[in-house]
């Protein structure tokens, strides 16, 4: 069975992929780049980790233009939910092409703004494909401990750059109705 992992280069997503791999899943990985708003270090880290963990395939997609449009046209507090929905939609397209049956993410409940229950619901609603979140109930200490154990810690450490365009005070709650109204403002979503 094949699953597509959304990999960022941080601690969480590699652990999620590793856990699914241990369950017998063939893990394919997709990384979403924000270049030129960031450098290419997250993509390099994601590629290295994918190779180290022997994921079946690594794909990198640049979403900088779409993210920039979100910052200009949408309620900035909803940026993280909107960008995650974008990633889910693009990942679902790739998963279908690669014959993957589900998506895998490193999200854990209430760890950061987009990972609250209402925001996860809004994100998941963007697609029809199942989303597996093997770290949903893990805390950061458990995730770091696993990264040390499996050997991904050194590659994953470093500053997070996925929030480079995000708000300082993101929405911790979202309604699907509000999210869809914001998405309607985006050219690529029509």
Rosetta blueprint (number, residue, H / E / L):
1 X L
2 X E
3 X E
4 X E
5 X E
6 X E
7 X L
8 X L
9 X L
10 X L
11 X H
12 X H
13 X H
14 X H
15 X H
16 X H
17 X H
18 X H
19 X H
20 X H
21 X H
22 X H
23 X L
24 X L
25 X L
26 X E
27 X E
28 X E
29 X E
30 X E
31 X E
32 X E
33 X E
34 X L
35 X L
36 X L
37 X L
38 X L
39 X L
40 X L
41 X H
42 X H
43 X H
44 X H
45 X H
46 X H
47 X H
48 X H
49 X H
50 X H
51 X H
52 X H
53 X L
54 X L
55 X L
56 X L
57 X E
58 X E
59 X E
60 X E
61 X E
62 X E
63 X L
64 X H
65 X H
66 X H
67 X H
68 X H
69 X H
70 X H
71 X H
72 X H
73 X H
74 X L
75 X L
76 X H
77 X H
78 X H
79 X H
80 X H
81 X H
82 X H
83 X H
84 X H
85 X H
86 X H
87 X H
88 X H
89 X H
90 X H
91 X H
92 X H
93 X H
94 X H
95 X H
96 X H
97 X H
98 X L
99 X L
100 X L
101 X L
102 X E
103 X E
104 X E
105 X L
106 X L
107 X L
108 X L
109 X L
110 X L
111 X L
112 X L
113 X H
114 X H
115 X H
116 X L
117 X H
118 X H
119 X H
120 X H
121 X H
122 X H
123 X H
124 X H
125 X L
126 X L
127 X L
128 X L
129 X L
130 X E
131 X E
132 X E
133 X L
134 X L
135 X L
136 X L
137 X L
138 X L
139 X L
140 X H
141 X H
142 X H
143 X H
144 X H
145 X H
146 X H
147 X H
148 X H
149 X H
150 X H
151 X L
152 X L
153 X H
154 X H
155 X H
156 X H
157 X L
158 X L
159 X L
160 X L
161 X L
162 X L
163 X L
164 X L
165 X L
166 X L
167 X L
168 X L
169 X L
170 X L
171 X L
172 X L
173 X L
174 X L
175 X L
176 X H
177 X H
178 X H
179 X H
180 X H
181 X H
182 X H
183 X H
184 X L
185 X L
186 X L
187 X H
188 X H
189 X H
190 X L
